[in-house]
């Protein structure tokens, strides 16, 4: 939805420029119950490969990125 909106605005205004950031999950959200963590029982259900890398970004780090 955001990509479609920005592309349409760019067509309407040739000087309009934007940068679209696509991040992995935010670090602050990684351990939420939604992602399989059970804080009462100190367990987690993890899906995927046990040795897989996960890209995370902290919210303060993300909002501090300079605009181009």
PyMOL commands that set and color helices and strands:
alter all, ss='L'
color gray80, all
select helices_A, chain A and resi 2-12+27-29+33-35+59-63
alter helices_A, ss='H'
color red, helices_A
select strands_A, chain A and resi 25-26+37-38+43-44+56-57
alter strands_A, ss='S'
color yellow, strands_A
deselect
rebuild
show_as cartoon
